[in-house]
Amino acid sequence: MATRIDGKAFAASLREKVAEGVATFVAKAGRKPGLAVVLVGEDPASQVYVRNKHKMTVAAGMESFEHRLPADTSQEALLALVDQLNADPAVDGILVQLPLPKGLDENAVIQAIDPDKDVDGFTTASAGRLATGLPGFVACTPLGCLMLLKDQLGDLSGKNAVVIGRSNIVGKPMAQLLLQESCTVTIAHSRTVDLPAVVRGADIVVAAVGRPEMVKGDWIKPGATVIDVGINRVPAAEEGKTKLVGDVDFAGAEATAGAITPVPGGVGPMTIACLLYNTLEAANRREGLA
Ligand SMILES: Nc1nc(=O)c2c([nH]1)NC[C@@H]1CN(c3ccc(C(=O)N[C@@H](CCC(=O)O)C(=O)O)cc3)C=[N+]21
């Protein structure tokens, strides 16, 4: 039976460490680190995440600047806000909540963020820095996955890692991080031939495809470490109710894996904790304290 990796507890202890780092920063810089979050429109899931981010930012001792804009906000107005935040000395980190409402050019807005304030790690500058090993910001979800993996396994070098999914915000940066840790990395995706066989060779599986319970228990190599990035809302057994499941068939994989993250309570909480971690890092760098 696999060890359950408690991402919720790990995230709570990371947020405590960040809070200590914030106190040190305040003593030296005479101000709080600041995180600006921009939410456009009324997407209910986004509102929940933004509220949680705000609460945890404040709890870590940071300044939280929330900018809520109507769904019909123009591209120009949004870009003007990003410019204003780029120029604001009290703002160390900028996060524009995705997805943006239809009609807005997501890529143009993300690329407008100053890479030194890109605590989401979504700009091409951040992606390029990661790929070439330069200091920058790593996207929060893959960074959180890496922290959990290192905590579980220690040295990752020489391990066979299979990342399922090739998105710019999870799959690709995850593969870069694992490569940096000297794993042998395979990126699998919808066109991969015989995915079960590919996954069976993996010491580390990171599932980030957004398909509920797609990765089956009998694909998992005995003792492998399984990181489930998926957060899929599906109908529950009880009529009219829903529940969250990952991209991995948890019950099946738990029997074979060495360790596995649950959903919820695995990778999700790490994402916000890493956002705070990156924001403190941004503040320290901007003040020459890093
Ligand atoms: N610019 C931008 N950056 C993001 O990082 C970003 C974004 N846009 N848009 C939306 C996604 C989603 N996301 C999550 C964060 C925390 C949980 C989380 O804490 N999940 C809990 C469960 C929450 C629940 O019950 O719904 C868990 O897995 O245990 C999930 C998802 C950040 N995102």
The ligand as an ORCA input file, in Angstrom:
! r2SCAN-3c Opt
* xyz 1 1
  N      -2.508     32.805    -13.309
  C      -2.950     31.693    -12.734
  N      -2.152     31.015    -11.871
  C      -2.585     29.874    -11.266
  O      -1.832     29.258    -10.474
  C      -3.915     29.416    -11.540
  C      -4.696     30.143    -12.445
  N      -4.194     31.253    -13.030
  N      -5.947     29.732    -12.748
  C      -6.549     28.572    -12.113
  C      -5.510     27.558    -11.694
  C      -5.958     26.552    -10.685
  N      -5.152     26.748     -9.495
  C      -5.317     26.048     -8.310
  C      -4.767     26.442     -7.118
  C      -5.014     25.752     -5.930
  C      -5.833     24.649     -5.921
  C      -6.134     23.929     -4.656
  O      -5.707     24.332     -3.593
  N      -6.929     22.824     -4.720
  C      -7.389     22.052     -3.580
  C      -8.885     21.792     -3.664
  C      -9.703     23.006     -3.900
  C     -11.180     22.654     -4.082
  O     -11.727     21.978     -3.204
  O     -11.731     23.085     -5.123
  C      -6.738     20.683     -3.554
  O      -6.361     20.164     -4.632
  O      -6.644     20.114     -2.479
  C      -6.372     24.226     -7.116
  C      -6.109     24.912     -8.289
  C      -4.304     27.787     -9.718
  N      -4.430     28.258    -10.974
*
